[in-house]
Amino acid sequence: MLKRNKWRCKVEYRRNVTNEKSIEINKRNRILGELKQNSIRGLASSPEGRLFLFFMMNDCGYNASSLVFNEDKGVSRDAVIINETLRNFYLNIRKLIPKELLRDIEFLDIDEYMRTYSKGETNGTN
């Protein structure tokens, strides 16, 4: 009878430790999520940050087709997987961008920005 009680105590202790660890992990994940969202929001709030996100969007192939054709075999499966992975990377960041700033990023008039930049009107950063 004494051995059973010791065993139960060990099991209860393990459950408590596991619950405490999962609570700590959940709290840590929540804080990291808030930090990530705040940093993306801050980045999207500045003109330079919006320009960076615009270039990242284009480099990740957000508006491009994922299909890549080989001359020999047709569709290149590996290239499609790579393109979709890059696109998914931007989509995960896109979820964190506030909707009111998303339009400014995705429909950025890069020609107008280039004209302003060439005139030296970009806060002295040439």
Secondary structure, DSSP 8 states (H G I E B T S, - for coil): -HHHHHHHHHHHHHHHHHHHHHHHHHHHHHHHHHHHHHHHHHHHHSHHHHHHHHHHHHHTTTTS----EETTTEE-HHHHHHHHHHHHHHHHHHTTS-HHHHHHHHT--HHHHHHHHHTT-STT--
